[in-house]
Amino acid sequence: MTTPDAAQPVNIATVAKAALKRDPWDLPDVSGLVVGVLGGTGDQGRGLAYRFAKAGQKVIIGSRAAERAQTAAGELGLGIEGAANADCARRSDVVIVAVPWEGHAQTLESLRAELAGKIVIDCVNPLGFDKKGAFALKPAEGSAAEQAAALLPESRVTAAFHHLSAVLLQDPETAEINTDVMVLGEARADTDVVQALAARIPGMRGVFAGRLRNAHQVESLVANLVSVNRRYKAHAGLRVTDV
């Protein structure tokens, strides 16, 4: 005999349809999350750490040398802490990977245990430079984000924050960063968190841009932005229209 409150089987199709009907701008509250920034002593990492801390997030900068991270954190202020990469990854809820492409694989391999179960946001752009300017590199896995996913099978890898000007991010005179952030990932719950984090920075908006298999062209577009910025002496970003 079945009781009125007996568990009913889950209809996967119904759940999927309900998810599609959700308001795409109905994003979670992420104000209490601790944000770690691996490579937080570099220009991009410092800029992201500064902006998130200024928005009220708890931020930990990571570096191979704890002392270097602590020095950078002290210079930025805003309650930012500095730690060795492993400690930064362990203590953070969400971890941004902003290390140089050359050290990307080695850094992530060394932190596999510390990053297990975490949302990892890869913002690394594999680029080369020659006398003609910047050009995109294509990793064997397809993109930096896909390399991260392969190296971190127990992490929730996403990709975002590729097209931001480190100069603007670090400039205290710039009140708003007027740009969209392309967010990629495999699970909507994870990309929603990343979009919500982007929205914490005044002027910024996170826009879902597909699965990680689409990350290569997002990373590669930075080479075009480098050319735009050099020609026009600008700090160009992106805006997605009609969304």
Backbone torsions as a table, in degrees:
resi	resn	phi	psi	omega
1	MET	NA	134.5	-178.5
2	THR	-93.9	127.3	178.0
3	THR	-83.6	157.1	-176.3
4	PRO	-58.4	-31.4	-176.9
5	ASP	-101.6	18.9	178.7
6	ALA	-65.2	146.2	-178.5
7	ALA	-64.0	133.7	178.1
8	GLN	-102.4	147.9	179.4
9	PRO	-63.3	143.7	-179.8
10	VAL	-80.9	128.1	176.9
11	ASN	-89.8	105.9	-175.3
12	ILE	-60.4	-40.7	-179.3
13	ALA	-62.3	-40.1	179.1
14	THR	-65.2	-42.3	178.9
15	VAL	-62.2	-43.2	-179.4
16	ALA	-63.4	-43.2	179.5
17	LYS	-64.4	-38.4	179.0
18	ALA	-64.0	-38.7	179.4
19	ALA	-64.7	-38.3	-179.6
20	LEU	-67.4	-28.4	-178.9
21	LYS	-80.8	-11.4	-178.9
22	ARG	-62.3	146.1	174.1
23	ASP	-65.8	119.8	-176.9
24	PRO	-65.1	-14.5	178.8
25	TRP	-100.2	8.3	174.6
26	ASP	-86.6	92.6	-171.2
27	LEU	-110.7	155.0	-175.9
28	PRO	-73.3	161.3	173.9
29	ASP	-79.6	116.2	-177.2
30	VAL	-113.4	11.1	-173.5
31	SER	-62.1	-24.4	-177.9
32	GLY	-92.8	0.6	-177.7
33	LEU	-78.3	142.7	173.1
34	VAL	-89.0	125.1	-178.1
35	VAL	-103.8	120.9	174.4
36	GLY	-100.6	144.5	179.8
37	VAL	-126.1	103.2	174.3
38	LEU	-76.8	130.0	-172.0
39	GLY	83.5	25.9	-175.6
40	GLY	-73.3	-3.2	175.8
41	THR	-94.2	-8.8	174.8
42	GLY	-82.0	171.0	-175.1
43	ASP	-59.3	-48.9	-177.9
44	GLN	-66.8	-44.0	179.9
45	GLY	-63.3	-43.3	178.2
46	ARG	-62.4	-41.3	-179.1
47	GLY	-64.1	-44.0	178.6
48	LEU	-66.2	-42.0	178.6
49	ALA	-60.1	-44.2	-179.7
50	TYR	-61.3	-47.0	-177.1
51	ARG	-66.3	-41.5	-179.5
52	PHE	-69.7	-39.6	177.8
53	ALA	-65.1	-39.7	178.9
54	LYS	-64.5	-29.7	178.8
55	ALA	-81.0	-5.1	176.6
56	GLY	106.4	1.0	177.4
57	GLN	-76.9	149.5	168.4
58	LYS	-78.2	125.9	-173.3
59	VAL	-125.9	136.5	173.5
60	ILE	-122.5	124.7	175.9
61	ILE	-88.7	134.6	177.1
62	GLY	-112.0	147.2	176.3
63	SER	-152.1	162.5	175.8
64	ARG	-61.6	-31.5	178.6
65	ALA	-111.3	118.8	-178.6
66	ALA	-57.7	-38.3	-178.2
67	GLU	-62.7	-38.7	179.0
68	ARG	-65.6	-41.1	178.8
69	ALA	-65.4	-40.7	-179.8
70	GLN	-65.6	-36.5	177.3
71	THR	-64.8	-46.9	179.4
72	ALA	-62.5	-40.8	179.2
73	ALA	-63.2	-41.5	178.5
74	GLY	-63.2	-36.8	178.9
75	GLU	-68.3	-35.8	-178.9
76	LEU	-78.8	-33.3	-178.7
77	GLY	70.5	-146.6	176.1
78	LEU	60.2	22.9	179.3
79	GLY	78.1	8.0	179.5
80	ILE	-68.1	138.5	176.8
81	GLU	-107.9	155.6	175.8
82	GLY	-119.0	143.4	-177.8
83	ALA	-156.7	164.5	170.8
84	ALA	-62.4	154.0	-175.5
85	ASN	-51.8	-44.8	-177.2
86	ALA	-63.6	-42.1	179.1
87	ASP	-67.0	-40.6	177.1
88	CYS	-59.2	-47.9	-179.2
89	ALA	-63.9	-41.0	-177.1
90	ARG	-65.8	-37.2	-173.2
91	ARG	-89.7	-7.6	-174.8
92	SER	-100.0	150.1	174.8
93	ASP	-83.7	-39.8	179.6
94	VAL	-127.1	134.3	-175.4
95	VAL	-123.1	121.9	176.3
96	ILE	-92.3	130.2	177.9
97	VAL	-98.9	109.9	-177.9
98	ALA	-127.9	35.9	-178.8
99	VAL	-85.4	161.4	175.0
100	PRO	-60.7	147.2	-177.8
101	TRP	-56.7	-36.7	-177.1
102	GLU	-61.0	-28.4	-179.6
103	GLY	-106.6	9.4	-174.2
104	HIS	-58.9	-57.6	-175.1
105	ALA	-63.2	-45.9	-177.7
106	GLN	-62.7	-41.7	180.0
107	THR	-62.4	-47.2	-177.0
108	LEU	-68.9	-38.8	177.4
109	GLU	-58.6	-39.4	-176.8
110	SER	-73.4	-15.0	-175.1
111	LEU	-115.6	17.4	-175.5
112	ARG	-56.1	-43.7	-178.4
113	ALA	-68.2	-43.7	-177.7
114	GLU	-67.5	-27.6	-177.7
115	LEU	-93.9	-1.5	-179.4
116	ALA	-61.2	131.1	178.9
117	GLY	81.6	-6.6	-177.0
118	LYS	-89.7	154.2	165.7
119	ILE	-78.5	120.9	179.4
120	VAL	-110.1	124.4	179.6
121	ILE	-107.2	108.9	-179.3
122	ASP	-90.4	123.1	177.6
123	CYS	-121.5	22.4	-176.8
124	VAL	-81.4	136.7	179.6
125	ASN	-113.5	109.6	177.7
126	PRO	-72.9	105.0	-177.1
127	LEU	-128.6	151.1	169.7
128	GLY	-118.4	161.1	179.9
129	PHE	-136.2	137.0	172.3
130	ASP	-142.0	-168.0	-175.9
131	LYS	-66.4	-15.4	176.7
132	LYS	-88.8	-9.1	179.7
133	GLY	118.2	-158.2	-177.7
134	ALA	-83.2	146.9	174.8
135	PHE	-146.3	153.8	-175.6
136	ALA	-81.1	141.3	171.5
137	LEU	-104.5	150.0	178.3
138	LYS	-118.4	109.1	177.8
139	PRO	-62.6	159.4	179.9
140	ALA	-58.6	-33.2	-179.7
141	GLU	-77.0	-12.3	179.8
142	GLY	115.2	-34.4	-178.9
143	SER	-165.6	168.6	175.6
144	ALA	-63.1	-40.6	-179.2
145	ALA	-64.0	-41.0	178.8
146	GLU	-69.8	-32.7	173.7
147	GLN	-62.8	-43.4	177.7
148	ALA	-59.6	-44.1	-179.6
149	ALA	-63.2	-37.2	178.8
150	ALA	-69.0	-36.3	-178.0
151	LEU	-81.8	-20.9	-175.7
152	LEU	-123.3	66.7	-174.9
153	PRO	-63.9	-19.2	-179.6
154	GLU	-100.5	5.7	177.6
155	SER	-103.1	165.1	179.5
156	ARG	-105.4	86.7	-171.4
157	VAL	-81.8	131.6	172.7
158	THR	-127.7	176.8	178.0
159	ALA	-138.6	134.6	-178.5
160	ALA	-172.2	171.5	175.0
161	PHE	65.9	30.2	-179.0
162	HIS	-76.9	-33.6	-165.3
163	HIS	-103.3	26.0	-176.5
164	LEU	-96.8	141.2	177.6
165	SER	-78.8	121.2	177.0
166	ALA	-63.3	-31.8	179.1
167	VAL	-63.4	-47.6	179.8
168	LEU	-67.9	-39.1	-179.4
169	LEU	-59.2	-37.2	-175.5
170	GLN	-90.2	-7.9	-174.6
171	ASP	-82.2	111.0	-179.7
172	PRO	-66.4	-16.6	178.6
173	GLU	-81.7	-12.4	178.6
174	THR	-91.9	106.1	-175.1
175	ALA	-75.5	-34.6	-177.6
176	GLU	-129.5	145.6	173.5
177	ILE	-106.8	97.1	-173.0
178	ASN	-84.2	88.0	-177.7
179	THR	-159.8	160.9	171.6
180	ASP	-99.1	151.8	178.2
181	VAL	-115.6	119.6	177.0
182	MET	-76.6	123.3	-176.0
183	VAL	-115.7	127.4	-179.2
184	LEU	-125.2	148.4	178.4
185	GLY	175.3	172.8	-175.5
186	GLU	-93.6	-24.5	-176.1
187	ALA	-120.7	131.2	-177.4
188	ARG	-61.6	-36.7	179.9
189	ALA	-59.4	-36.4	-179.0
190	ASP	-75.8	-43.8	179.8
191	THR	-68.4	-30.2	175.1
192	ASP	-62.1	-41.3	178.2
193	VAL	-62.1	-43.4	-179.1
194	VAL	-66.9	-41.7	175.9
195	GLN	-60.0	-42.2	179.9
196	ALA	-64.6	-37.6	176.7
197	LEU	-64.4	-43.2	178.1
198	ALA	-58.5	-40.4	-177.8
199	ALA	-69.1	-13.9	177.2
200	ARG	-69.4	-22.9	-179.1
201	ILE	-90.0	120.0	-176.8
202	PRO	-52.9	132.1	179.1
203	GLY	89.0	-12.1	-174.1
204	MET	-100.1	150.0	178.7
205	ARG	-142.4	134.5	175.7
206	GLY	-93.2	132.6	-178.6
207	VAL	-125.0	124.3	178.4
208	PHE	-63.3	131.0	-174.3
209	ALA	-128.3	17.5	174.0
210	GLY	115.7	-174.3	-179.4
211	ARG	-81.3	170.5	-177.8
212	LEU	-61.7	-22.7	178.4
213	ARG	-64.1	-16.2	178.0
214	ASN	-95.9	8.9	-174.0
215	ALA	-72.5	-28.4	-175.2
216	HIS	-58.8	-46.3	-177.3
217	GLN	-69.5	-28.1	176.8
218	VAL	-69.7	-45.0	177.0
219	GLU	-64.0	-40.5	-176.5
220	SER	-66.6	-29.6	-177.3
221	LEU	-60.8	-20.9	178.0
222	VAL	-60.6	-33.2	177.5
223	ALA	-61.1	-38.3	177.2
224	ASN	-67.7	-40.0	179.6
225	LEU	-66.3	-34.7	175.3
226	VAL	-60.1	-42.3	178.6
227	SER	-65.6	-42.4	176.9
228	VAL	-58.9	-48.0	-176.4
229	ASN	-65.3	-36.9	179.2
230	ARG	-69.5	-42.0	-177.5
231	ARG	-68.2	-43.8	-172.4
232	TYR	-102.6	4.9	-179.4
233	LYS	50.6	54.5	-173.3
234	ALA	-126.2	-178.7	174.2
235	HIS	-130.2	63.2	-169.3
236	ALA	-67.0	146.1	172.0
237	GLY	-127.1	-158.9	-178.0
238	LEU	-128.2	149.1	168.9
239	ARG	-131.3	133.9	175.8
240	VAL	-96.9	122.4	-175.8
241	THR	-88.8	158.7	174.6
242	ASP	61.4	27.6	176.9
243	VAL	-124.4	NA	NA
